[in-house]
Amino acid sequence: MNNFAKVIDIENMGRNNLFKWFREQQILKSDNVPYQQYMKYFFVQAIPGANGYTYYKTLIKPTAIGYILKRLGKDGKIVTKSVENILSEINKTA
């Protein structure tokens, strides 16, 4: 999520604000896990923690980038990069 936020380069849209935007759009729940209808766009990784608690890390699937860019555009956010450019830049930083 952090790399995606950096690559799309929207002013004041870092990782935390991107998560906030997803929650406002009712794509992610309050714990940053996607609603069922959006599971095809995300991968949720379970990470075992201390005292038997499991943490969840939400990752964006590459196939979701076009959909997310379209939603950001409809919401008035400025995105000037193509899906191919964003995928290429994410792969370079990973």
Contacts in CASP RR format, 6 or more apart in sequence:
PFRMAT RR
TARGET T0000
AUTHOR 0000-0000-0000
METHOD contacts of the structure
MODEL  1
MNNFAKVIDIENMGRNNLFKWFREQQILKSDNVPYQQYMKYFFVQAIPGA
NGYTYYKTLIKPTAIGYILKRLGKDGKIVTKSVENILSEINKTA
1 15 0 8 1.000
1 18 0 8 1.000
1 19 0 8 1.000
1 58 0 8 1.000
1 59 0 8 1.000
1 60 0 8 1.000
2 14 0 8 1.000
2 15 0 8 1.000
3 90 0 8 1.000
3 93 0 8 1.000
3 94 0 8 1.000
4 18 0 8 1.000
4 60 0 8 1.000
4 65 0 8 1.000
4 68 0 8 1.000
4 86 0 8 1.000
4 90 0 8 1.000
5 13 0 8 1.000
5 14 0 8 1.000
5 15 0 8 1.000
5 17 0 8 1.000
5 18 0 8 1.000
6 14 0 8 1.000
6 93 0 8 1.000
7 81 0 8 1.000
7 86 0 8 1.000
7 89 0 8 1.000
7 90 0 8 1.000
7 93 0 8 1.000
8 69 0 8 1.000
8 72 0 8 1.000
8 79 0 8 1.000
8 81 0 8 1.000
8 86 0 8 1.000
9 81 0 8 1.000
10 72 0 8 1.000
10 77 0 8 1.000
10 78 0 8 1.000
10 79 0 8 1.000
11 78 0 8 1.000
13 21 0 8 1.000
13 77 0 8 1.000
19 28 0 8 1.000
19 32 0 8 1.000
19 58 0 8 1.000
21 72 0 8 1.000
21 75 0 8 1.000
22 28 0 8 1.000
22 32 0 8 1.000
23 29 0 8 1.000
23 30 0 8 1.000
23 32 0 8 1.000
25 71 0 8 1.000
25 75 0 8 1.000
26 35 0 8 1.000
27 34 0 8 1.000
27 35 0 8 1.000
27 38 0 8 1.000
27 41 0 8 1.000
27 71 0 8 1.000
28 34 0 8 1.000
28 35 0 8 1.000
28 38 0 8 1.000
28 42 0 8 1.000
28 58 0 8 1.000
29 35 0 8 1.000
31 56 0 8 1.000
32 56 0 8 1.000
32 58 0 8 1.000
33 44 0 8 1.000
33 56 0 8 1.000
33 58 0 8 1.000
34 41 0 8 1.000
34 42 0 8 1.000
34 44 0 8 1.000
34 58 0 8 1.000
40 61 0 8 1.000
40 63 0 8 1.000
40 64 0 8 1.000
41 60 0 8 1.000
41 61 0 8 1.000
41 63 0 8 1.000
41 64 0 8 1.000
41 67 0 8 1.000
41 68 0 8 1.000
42 58 0 8 1.000
42 59 0 8 1.000
42 60 0 8 1.000
42 61 0 8 1.000
42 64 0 8 1.000
43 58 0 8 1.000
43 59 0 8 1.000
43 60 0 8 1.000
43 61 0 8 1.000
44 56 0 8 1.000
44 57 0 8 1.000
44 58 0 8 1.000
44 59 0 8 1.000
45 56 0 8 1.000
45 57 0 8 1.000
45 58 0 8 1.000
45 59 0 8 1.000
46 54 0 8 1.000
46 55 0 8 1.000
46 56 0 8 1.000
47 54 0 8 1.000
47 55 0 8 1.000
47 56 0 8 1.000
47 57 0 8 1.000
48 54 0 8 1.000
48 55 0 8 1.000
49 55 0 8 1.000
60 68 0 8 1.000
62 87 0 8 1.000
62 90 0 8 1.000
65 83 0 8 1.000
65 86 0 8 1.000
65 87 0 8 1.000
66 83 0 8 1.000
69 79 0 8 1.000
69 83 0 8 1.000
69 86 0 8 1.000
72 79 0 8 1.000
73 79 0 8 1.000
81 89 0 8 1.000
END
